[in-house]
Amino acid sequence: MSAEMNFQPFLAYSASAGSGKTFALAVRYVSLLFMGVDASHILAATFTNKAASEMRERVLESLQNLGDNGVFLEEISKQTGLSASELLQKKSVVLKNFITSNAHIVTIDSFFTSILKSASLQIGLEPDFVTKERSAIEIEEEFLLEVVASSDIYSLVELALDIEDKRFAKIFDIMQEFYKIDPLLNYTDTQTLDVSSLEAQIQSVSAQLYQTLIEAKASKSAIDNFAPTSVKELFLKSVFKKESLYDHRYYTKALKTHPQIEDIYQELKKLLSQWIHIKEANILSKLFANYTHYKNAIIANAKAEGVLSFDDITYFTYRVLYEAISKEFLYFKIDTQFKHILLDEFQDTSTLQYLLLKPLIDEIFAGVGQSEFRSFFYVGDKKQSLYRFRGGVEELFDNVAQTYGIKVLPMDTNYRSARHIVEQVNEWFSPHMQDYTPQKSKDGAIDGYVEVVDTQEVLQDAISKAKELLDLGIDINDIAFLVSTNKDGQQLQEECFKAGIDTQLKTTSSLKNLPKIASLVAMVEYLVYGYDIDKKAFESRLDISLDRLDTRWFDISMKPIEVLDKLIREFGYYDSDANILTLLEYASSFDSLTTFLEEFYDSSIEIASHTQNGAKIMTIHGSKGLEFDFVIVLDKLGRPSNNSSVVLFEYDTNLRVKDIAYRQKNKEFFDEKYANLLAHNKKLSHKDTLNVLYVAFTRAVKGMIVVKKSKESLFDIIGIKPMVLGELSSFVVTKSLTNNYAKPLKAHIDYYGKQNVHTTSNTEITNDAIVFGNALHYTLQMLLTFHHGSIDEALSAMYYKYGNILDESKVSDIKYRVEMLLLNEEFISLLKDAKIYKEQPLSFEGEIKQVDLLLEYEDKYIVVDYKSSMQDMMKHKRQVSHYKKAISDITQKPTSGVVIYLLEGQVDIVHI
């Protein structure tokens, strides 16, 4: 095939932030399709459902709009060797083949799950398992039951005696750490050794040194270092930091008259070195003895219950691939053979994940030199590797390139950020990050704005800076706060609430940690148990006193959802917050109030993502892959925590664990190998911190404000100082549409879902068409993006609200109409280059109106109104004409209108 001459089969891109990684992946994938490769023979894998969904949409969108995207078309032409006209001629066939094929654009976890399900019976696991993370408490209970059942509780008690008290609480963390990399472990069980005779010898030599120092009339400080004490206390003495006592000023005088002091010191160090090695071996032996019980408990429970965590999926998939089946059997079971592999975010791949993919990669390279066309491609950025704590190994990026002889090309032009942001990031990281390649700004990039604020009041100054941006007319939805931890995010949200700034909390925290939800559930607890303290948070949020609250309606026999429903309605607590709906959905599964309260506080419920308005608050880790017009990066609010693992791993060239060390204070002064391992881990930790900061500082498009602490700052590692670059005033928004909007009116929720809850609502909806129209509008409102990947979440939100008055056929009809809209080429073209406002209220001529969809372009606006029926078309046109006039008068920009009729079987777009 001549096209292959322009296509590099084995290639990797080192893609810096904002350099077009998704574009490069889409080009690669679509090029393969045009080169005649069936989509079923391409494995494209990434790490998150969101990323996989975006990749699928990007491929589909690129194929659909191939003729409209000149840059994309040109790149496909370069890759395939086909001319633009040839590509456009083949477009419809390629698109049809892609849509009808079994495409594998997936997350790595879902791909491993499919492998495991296909061959799970080979290892005694039923294929109908479900994937769900289990609570730590549940796993700990299973482990303890296994230990008791094995009559081996003594080994656990011995372990508790051997390790420090504060570390025993971490034993389950260690077990989990072992389990994550279990197939890589190569630990040989050893018998524990008695150290009592060695300790007696150490005490004897220490006493000899102590007596000799007294005879030499050494200083009190010199003598006290070797005063009688336990071996453990002796080992922790700082004097052993010195390789020789000749290096220690306390002993200079004594050594001149009694040089044997040095010989005794060296003998003591040698004995202590033996002692610490035996202690470590004993601890590791007992750790692994207990880990065997831990692993057995997890495996037995997974097989019995049919519930597997992601760690279980990885463990069992490894067993399938390396112990149970051949690659021929694997391809037979998954009904395909992958000839082309594309891997995204490769810098976050763990060693174990790579080893699971390796048989497939090896198969591709085994065909090199044969006539069959095969390829392997991966993309990532080592500067954005954030998941070492989950097993991610950035070193794999280069290791794989070297192993397979893959060419790595840089992508170093930043198409995201303004010029000042790119330049400042280069200045901060070039001196501190090894092999850092400075990024270039795209042609025509705006100057942008960068500011560093030095303060001890991080929260207050961050909020102050957000207010400055809002005062300039910048849309609140274009602002993002980046924080270090979920807890920091919750604190910031509370302070923003007090300051009157709307926010959307996007951290990975659980629903129970949201102050608004926690105070509502605490109010339920007050009603159940009667403790006044439980109602304080609810009172504070509502800014009222509940001392005279009439609670005669409450009965302990009520269902949790009935009590929550009553409180929400009574106090207008919903306020269009989808997290309330999530709480209600969770509560609907309980009949008992006490059981609901117990389970809620042990729960880990994902926070809803449908909040419609406000500045985003998210962790730096959560922001990866995203971009925002204006970013405020906050220093860590508390002191930096020491999350160092209790165990250290040394890997061999085959990526297996070569050695394991138990972290112990002062051991580095007795063991050079351990000292080197410790230094290596410190270096890795330092790089991880740099990576986190790099991700934080590369999210902004137009402006970035860094709020750093004057002392003990997270940002000190790269020497950040107070500075200002650019003019914030250049972003002033004149006649801001946002500033002319009234605050949305408080929403009164009419339906929560399919629960039979008694309500006192006076609203009676009798017209099925009105209900259907409202439900359709609500679904469109709940779409996070106008892509197919958002439909399911939007439908879930709609179902919670309207599910008890819509039958399944109506729900299906709504889904079909929304899907048709998202595939409509005219609608897609309307969205192109537009800034999107959904359900936007505005105040005009004394009236508050709400626009279904407002599209803002550089030089104009388009008002969009959705309708589910063409009845009253003249009324629809008058309504949109009124919206047009309002927007035009407010913004002084040309404004047109569109009515989109989402009808049964078709979408009609009428221009006004």
N, C-alpha and C positions, 0 to 999 in steps of 0.2 A: 504494500500500500504506500503510494508516494507521500500521502499525508503524514505518515509517521516520521518522515525526514525532518519535519518542522516541530516535532513533539518530543520532548525529553522524557523518556519512559520512567526514569528514576531520578526524582527531584525533590528537594525540600526548600521551603522558603523560611528564612528567619525574618518574621514580620513584626516590625516595631509597632507600637500603639498607633492606631489611626491610619495604617499604611494600606488598607484595603485587603485584609486577609479573606474576608467573606467573598469579595469580588474574585480573588485568585482561585478560591475553591470552586466557585460557580463556573468560572471560565474552564477550569480543568475538567469538571464533570460534564458540562455541556459539550466541550470539545470531544470528549470520548463518545458521546452520543452521536455526534455528527461524523465521527470516524467509524460508525457502524457497530459500536459496542452495545449490546443489549444491557439495559439498566439492571437486570437481574444478576449480571456478572460483575457489578460494581459495588463494593462495600465502601460507603462513606460514613464515617463514625465520628461523633463528637461527644461531649461530656454531659450536656444538659438537654432536657426535652425542648427547652426554648431554642437552643442553638440548632438542634436537629430540625425543629419546625421551621425556623428561619431559613435554613439551608434548602429544605424542600421548597419553600415558597419562593426563594431566590431563583432556584433552577426553573421552576414553573413560570414565574414572572419573566425571567430572561428569555425563555423560549417563546412565550406569548408575545412579548414586545421586542423581539429581536431587531426588527427594522427601525425601531424608535430610539435605540441605544447605540449610537455610532461607535462609542469607545469599546463597548462590549463586543459588538459585531467585528470591529477591527482586530481585537485580541483573539477572537475565535478563528478568524481568518488566518492570523499568524500561526496559531497552534495547529490548525488542520491542513493548511495549504490550499484551502478552498477559497474562492473569491466570494465577495459579498453577495453577488447575484446567485451563485451556486448555493450558498448557505440559505438564502431566503427561499429559494426554490425547494429545498429539502425540508424547510422548517415544519410544514404541516405534517409530514410523514414522521419526522423525528418527535414532534410533540405528541402525536397520536401514540407512537410506540412507547414513549415514556409514561404517558397516562395509563396505558393498558398493561404495562409490565409490572413485575413485582420488584419495585425499587427498594434498595436497602440503604436508606438514609436514616440512620438510627443513632441512639446513644450507645456508648460502649457497654453500659450495664444491660440495656435491653437486648443487645446482640448476644452477650454472654448468656443471658436468660434463655434466649431462643435455642442456643446450643445445648444448654443444660436440659431444657424441656424435651429436646429431641432424643436425648440419650440418657436420661436420668435413671431409667430402669436398670441400666448397666451397673449402677452403683447402689441399687436398692432404694431409690428415691422415686416416689410417685410423681408423674409429670404435671399433675393438676395443682401444684403448689402455688401459693400466692406470695408476693414480695411485700414485706412490711417490716419496718424497723421495730424491734422490741425494746422495751424499757430496760434500763440498767438494773433496776430493782428485780425485775422478772428474771434476768439472766443470772444475777447473783444468787437468787433463791434456788434456781436450778442447779447451780454449781455446788452450793452448800448441801443440797439434798444428795447429790452424787457423791460428795466426800463422805457424808454420813453413811450412805448405802455401801460404800467401799470399805467401811471401817478404818478410814485413814485420817480421821480428824486430828490425830496426833501430829502428822506431818504439817498440817496447817498451823497448829499451836507452836510447833518448833520454828516455823518460818516467822511467826509473829515475834518470837523471842529473839530471833537472829537479826531482824531488820529494825531500823529505827521506828519508834511509835508513830511518828508523823507520816512515815512512808507506808505503814500497813494499810492505811486508807486508800493508797494508790494501787494495791495489789490487783484489783480488778482492771484498772487501766493497763497494767503490765500484761495481764492475761489477754486483754483485747488486742494489745499491740502485737503480741505473739501470734494471735489468731489471724490478724490481717496479713501476716507474711508467712504463715505456717509452712507452705510448700518450699519456702526459701531457707528454712531453718535446717541446720545440720548439727543438732546437739546430741552428744553421746552422754548417756546417763552415767554418773559416777557415784561411788559410795562416799558418804560424808565422812570427814576425817576429824579425829579428836585433836583439839589445839591446846589442851591443858598443859601437856609437857612442854610444848613450845612456848607457851605463855610464861611458864616457870623459868625457862631459860632466858627469856627476854627480861623478866624481872631481875634476874641475877646479874645480867650484863649491865642493865640500867643502874642497878645498885653499885656495881663496880665503878661505873663512870661517875656516878654521884659522889662516891667516896674519894675518887682520884681528884675530882675538881675541888673538893674541900681541902685535900692535902696540898694542892697547888695554890691554895688561897685565891681561887677565882672569885669574881664578883658575885654578890648575892643573886643577881639576875641570871648569871651564867649557871650557877648551881641549881637554882629553882627549876630550870628547864628539865632537870632529870631527877627531881625530888620524887620520893615514893608515891606512886599512883597506879591506877589500873592500866592495863595494856592499851585499852581503847582510848583513854585520856592521853596517854603518852604518845600514841600514834598521831593525835591531832595537834601536837605541839608545833608551833610555827618554826621552831629551830630547824626542823627537817627540810625546810625549803632550801637550805644551803647544802650543796653537794659535799662540801668539806667544812669543818669547823675553822680551817684557816681563812675561810671567806667571811667569817663572822667576827665582828670587832670585839665581842664580849670575851673571846677565848684567846686572843693574840698573846697576852701576857702569860697565861697558864700553859699554853703550848710550848713556850720557850723553855720552861723548866720541866715540863712533863709531856714530851711529844707523844707518849703512848695514848694520850687522850684521843688523838685522831684515830688510832687503830681501834680503840674500843668503840668509838662513835660509828665507824664504818661497819664493825661487826654488828652493832645494834641495828643499824639501818638494814643490813642484810637479813637479820632475823625478823624485823618488822615487815620487810618485803615478803618473806615467806608466809608470815602470819596473815597478811591481808589477802594474799593469793588463795590461801586455804579457806579463809572466811568467805571470799567471793565464790569459790567453787562450791562451798557448802550451801550458800544462799541460792545460787543458780540451780543446784541439784534439787533443792526443795521447791524452788519456783516451778521448775519443769515437772516435778512430780505432781504438783497441784494443777499445773496447766493441763496435764493429761486428763484430769478429772473435768476441768473446765471445758475442754474441747469435746470430750465424750458427752457431757451434758448438753452442749449446744447441738451436736450432731443428732443425738437421740431425740431431742425435742423437735428439731426441724423435720425429721423423718416422721415422727408421730403426729405432729400437728399440721404438717404441710405448710408451714409459714417460714419463709426464709428472708433474712436480712441481705443487704447488698454484699456484706462480707461473706455470708454463707454462699451466695451465688458465685463469688469469685473462688472460694475454697472448693466447692463441689465441681465447678467447671474445670478447674485445674485437674482434679482427680479424673474427670471424664476424658480430658484431652491427653493427659500424660500417663494414665494408668489403665483406662478402660477400653478405649477404642483406637482404631487406626484412622489416618486422615481420609482414606478411601471410604470408610464407614461414616465418618463425619460428613463428607460431602453428600453421601447417599441419604443420610438422615435429614440434613438441612435443605436437600433437594436443589442444590446449586453448587457451582464451583466459582469462587471469586478469582477473576483474572486481573482485576484492577482494585487497588485499595487506596482510599484517600482518608487521612487522619487529621483531624482538627485539634488545636490546642495540645499539641504533642508534648509540650514542656510540662504538662500536668499528668502525664501518663505515669502510673506506678510501675515498678519493676515487674510485679506479678501480672498486671494487665498486659504489659508488653510480652511477657512469656506466654500468655494465653493467645495473643495475636501472632506470635512468632511462627507457629506451624504454617499459618496461612501466608505469611510473608516469605518464609523459606520456599514454599511451593511456587510462588511467583518467580523468585530468583532461580529456582531449579530449572525453569523453562527458558532462561536466557540463552540465546544462541539458536533456539529452535524457531520455526517459522511462525508459531502462534504469538500474537500480539498481547503483551502483558505490561503492567506498569504499577509502580508504587510511588506514592506522593504523601508528604506530610508537611504541615505548616504549624508554626508556633513562635513563641518569643520567650527565650530564657529569662528575660527581664520581668516577665509577667507570670513566672512560676510561683504560685501562692500555696500549694497544697502539699508541701513536704510532710506536714503533720498527718495527712491522710495517705501518705505513701508516694506522693508525686516526686519524681526524680528528674530535675531539669538536666542533669548530666547525660540522661539517655538521648537527648536531642543530638549531641555530637557523637555519642557512642554508636548509635544506630547508623549514622552517616558513614562513620569509619568502618564499621563491620561490613556493610553492604556496598561501600564505594559510591555513596550517593552524593551528588553535587548539591551544596547548600548555597542558595543565592539570597542576598539581602534585599529586604523591602524597607527602605529608609526614608521615604517621603511621607510626611504626615499630611493627610488630606482632611483631618478633623479639626485641628486646633489652630488658633490664631498665631501669628508670627512671634509675638512676645512670649507666649506660653511655650512654644517649641524651643525658642532660644534659651529661656530660663531653665527649662528642664535639662537641656544640654549642659548648661553651665553648672547646675547642681550635681549632675551624675557623672559627667566625664572624669572628674578627678577621683571619684570614689568607687565606680563600678568597673571591674576589670573587663577589658575588651568591649567597652561601650562604644558603639558607633553613633556619632551625632546624627540626629534627624535633620532633614531638610524640610522647609515649608513649601507648601504647594504654590504654584504660580498664582498671583493675585490674592494671596491670603491677607486678611485684614490684620491690623496691628494688634488689636486685643488689649487685655489688661491683666496685670499680675500685681498682687499686693501681699506682703507678709506683715502681719500684725503681731507684735510682741506684747504679751499680757499675762497676768496671773488669773484673770477673770475670763476664761475661755468661752464659757457658755454665753455670758452677757455680751462679749465682744462679737461673737459669731452672730448672735441675734441682731445686734446693732448694725453689722455689715449687711445682713439680709434686709433690714429696714431701709438702708441706703439704696440698695438695688430696687426695692419696691417703690421708693420715693422717686426714682428716676423713671418710673412707669414700666419697669421690666415685669413681665408676667410672672406671677408666683409659681406657675407650673414649669417655668424654665430654670428654676433654682434648685440645686441639690446640695444637701449637707452630707459630707462623708465623715464617718466616725470610726473609731477603732473596734468598739465592741457593741453588742446588742444593748448592754446596760447603758452605755454612753448614749445610744440612740434614744432609749426611753427617757433618760434624764433631759435630753435636748427637746424631745417632743413636749414634755411637761412644761419646760420653760417657754417654748414657743406658744403653747396654749395660753399661758399667763400673759404673754406679750401680744396676744391676738393674731398670731401668724398661723394660718392653716397649714397643716403638714400631712404627708402620707408616710407612715412608718413602713419601710421596706426591709427591715432587718430580718434575720432568720429566726427571730425569737418566736416563742409560742404565744398563742392567743391569750393565755392566762397572764402573761407579763404586760399586756397592754393596760395602762392605767384606767382607761374608760371601761374596759371589760371587767377588769379586776374589781373596780368599785361597784359595778352592777352586781356581780356575783357576791361580793361582800355584803351588799344590801339584802340579798336573798338569805345569806347566813344570819344576818341580824334578825330577819323575820322568823327564822327557824329556831335560833338559840337565844335571842334576846339580849346579846351583849352590845351596849351602846357604841363601843369602839368600832364595831363592824359597819356602822352607818356613816361614820365620819367622812370617809373618802367620797361617798355618794353625795353627801351634803356639800362638800367642798366643790365638787364639779358643778353642782346645780346652783351653788351660792345661795342656799336656803337652809332653814332649820327644819328638821323633821320631828321636832319634839312633840308636835300636836298632830302628827300623821295618824289618820284614821286607818287602822289595820284590821278592822272588823271583817273585812272581806277575806282575810288570809285564813287558811286552814292547812294544817300540817299534812293532810291527805291529798292536797292539790298536787298536780304534776308540775315538775320544774318549768316546763314550757308555759304553763298557765300563769305561774307567778312572774316569770320574766316578761311575758306578754303584757300583764297588768301594769308592771312598773314602767315598761317602755312607753306604753300609751299614756299612762297617768302623767308622766313627766316629760313627754316629747323627746325621748332619749335616742330615737333612731337616727335622725339627721342624715339620712342617706348613707349610713356607714355600713358597708357590706360585712364588716366584722360582727355586727349585731346579728345579721342573718346566719353567719357561720356559727355563732354561739347558739342560736335557736335550733339550728339543724342538729348540733351536738346534743342539746338538751332534750330534743324530741325522742331520743332513744332511752330515756330514763322515766320510770314511774315514781321513784322515790326521791324526795328532796335530799335526804341525807346521803344516799348513794351518789347522786349527781354531784354534790359538793365534794365528797371524798375523791371521786374519779376526776373531777375537773382539776383539782390541785395536783394530781399526778399526771395530767394529760400533757400531750405535746401536739397541739392543734395548730395547723399552719395558718398564718395570718392571711386574711383575704386581701386581694389586690385590686379591688374595685372602687376604692375611694377616688372620687372624681376630681378633686381640686386640692392644691396645696403643694408646698415645697417638699421634695423627696428627702427622706432621711434614710440612709442606708450605710451598712458597713463598707469599708474599702473592699473587702473580699466580695461582697455582694454587688459592687459596682462594676466589677470586671466585665469587659465587653460592652459596656454602656457608655453613652455620652450625654452631656447636658450643656446647655448654653452657658450657664454660670454655676461654678462649683465653689463651695466654701468647705475647706478641709480643716477639721478640728484636730488639735493635739489630743492625745489620750488624756481623759479626765482624771483618772487615778494614777497611781504609780505603776510603772511597767511591771507586769507580773512575770515570775520565773516559772515557765511551764516546761522546764527541761525534763526530758524523759529520764526515768530512773535507770534505764538500761541503754547502752550504746551498742550499735551494730557496726561491724566491719565487713565489707563486701569484697568478694573476690572478682576476678576478671569475667567470670561467668554470671555475675549478678546474684550469686548465692551468698548467704550469710557465712562468712569465714570465721568470725569470732564474735563473742558477746561479752561485754564488760558491764559489771554492775557499778553504777556511779557512786563513788565514795570520796568524801572530802580528804584531801591531802595525799590520795593515792598517786597522784602525778609526780610527787617528789620521791617516790620509791620505784616507779615503773615507767620507763621511758616510752614503751609501746603504748601504755595507757595515756601518757601525757600527749603523745602524738595524735591519738584517737580523739582525745578531748579537744585539742587545738583544731583538729579537722572539723569536728562538730560545731565548735564556736565559729569557725569561718563560714560554715554552711548557714548557721543561724544569722550571722551578720548579713550574708547575701540575701536571705529570706526577708529580712527587715528592709533592705534596699529595694527588693522587688515590690513589697507592699507599698512603699512610698512612691515608686515609679508608677504603679497602677493608679494611685490616688491623684498624682499630678498630671496624668495624661487623659483625664476624663473630660476636661473643660473644652468647650468649643470657642467661646468668646472671651470669657473672663474667669480668673481663678483668684480666690482669696484664701491665704493660709493663716490660720489663727494658732500661733504657737505659744507655749508657756515660756516664761522668762528663765525658769530653771527646770532641769530634768525633762527636757523636751524630747519627744520622739524624733523630732526633726534635726536634732544636734548631730546625728550621724553623718549628715551631708552638709553641715555648716551653714544652715539657713540663717540669714540675718534679716532684720526689718528692711523693707524696700518697697518701692512703687515703680511700676513700669507701664507706661501708657496712660490714657485719660479715661477715667470712668464716665466722665460727662459725655463722652462720645456715644454712649449708649442711651442717652435720654430719648424716651419715646414721647413724641408730641401727639397731643390729642389721642391719648391712648384709649383704645376701645375698652380695655380692661377697667380703666379708671371710671368709665361711664356706666359700668355694670353695677346693678344693685346686688347686694348679697342674696344668694338664693334663699327663698322662703323655706322655713322648716318643713320638712316632708312629714306627712302623716301616713304611716304605713298601714295599708288595708289588709294585706294578706302576707303571711310568712311562709306558707307552704302547705303540705298535705297533713296538717294536724287539725284535729277537731277541737278547736279552742273557742270557748265562749268569749265573745267580745261585746263591747257596748257601743260599737261604731254605728252612727246613724246613716252611714253611706250605704245605699243599696244599689248595686250595679245590676240592671235588669237587661240591658241590651248586649247580646253576645258579640255583636260587631264592635262595640265600644271596648269591651274587655279584650277582644282579640287585638284591636288596634293599639291599646295601651300596652299590652304584653309585647307586641312587636316593637313598639317604640322603646320599651325598657330594655329589650335584648340588644337593640342597636346602641343604646346608651351605655350598656355594660361592656361593649366590645373594647378591649384594651387597645387593639390596633385593628385596622381594616385588612386583616389577613385571616386565612382559614384557621390558623392555630389558635385564634381567640374565641372561636365560636362556642366550643364546649363550655368554657367558663362562663360566658355570657348567658348561655341557655340555663346553666345551673342557677345563676342568680335570678333569672326570670322565673324559674320553676319554684324557687323558694317563695316568691311573692305571689305568683298567680296559679301555682300548681293545683290548688284545691278547687279552682273554678274553670280550668281548661282541661279538656280531655286529651288523650295522647295524640289523637289525629291532629288537633290544633297545634300542639307543641311541634309535631313533625312538620306541619305546614309552615310554621314560623321559621324553623331551621332551614327548610328548603328555600324560602323567600330570601333569607339572609344570605345563604350560599349563592343564590342567583345574583344578588346585588354585588357580592365580592368578586364575581367572575365577569361582571358587566364591564366591557372595555371602555364605554363612555364614562362610567363612574370612576374607573381606575384613572382615566386621563384627567378627570376633574381634581383628583387628589394629588396629582403630580405637582411637585414644587410648592405645595400649599401648606401653610401652618393651620392645624386643625383645632377647632374649638367645638366640643360636643356639649349639647344641652346648656348653652350659654344664656344666662339671664341678662337683660339690659333694661335700663330705665330711660323712657322717651316720652315726652309730652305728658308727664304725670302718670304714665302707665308702666307696669312691669311686664315685659314680654320674655318669652323663652324661645330661643332658636334651636331647632333640632341639630343643625350642623352649620357651622360658619367656617368658610375657607378663606384664609388671608394669603394673598399673593403680594409680590413686591409693589404692584401698582394698582391693585383692585381687591374687591371682596366678592364672594359669591355666597348668597344665602340659600341653604338647602332645607327643604321641608319634606318629611316622609309622610306618605299616606298609604293605607292598605286598601283603599277603595276609591274609585273615580266619581262616586256620588258627591255632589256639591263642588264640582270643579271650579265654578265661578267664585265660590267662597274661598277656596284654596288659593286662587290667584290673587284675590283681594288681600288675603292675609299675608302672602309672601311679598306683595307690592308694598304693604305697610312696613314690613321688616326691611325691605330694600331702602326705603326712604329714611328709616331710623338709622341704619348703619351708614348710609351715605352722608347724612347730616352730621353724624358724630365724628366720622373719620375724614370727611372731605375727600373721599376717594370714590371712583366709579364703582357702583355695586350692581350686580345682576342677581337674578333669582332663579331657582330651579325647584320644581316639585317632582319628587321621585315616587312613582306609584309602584309599590311592591305588590303585584297582583298574583293571583293563583296561576302559575305557569309562565309568567313573564314579568319583566321590569320595563316600565315606560318612564322616560325622563322628559319632562316638559319644561322648556325654558320660558321664563316670564320676562 
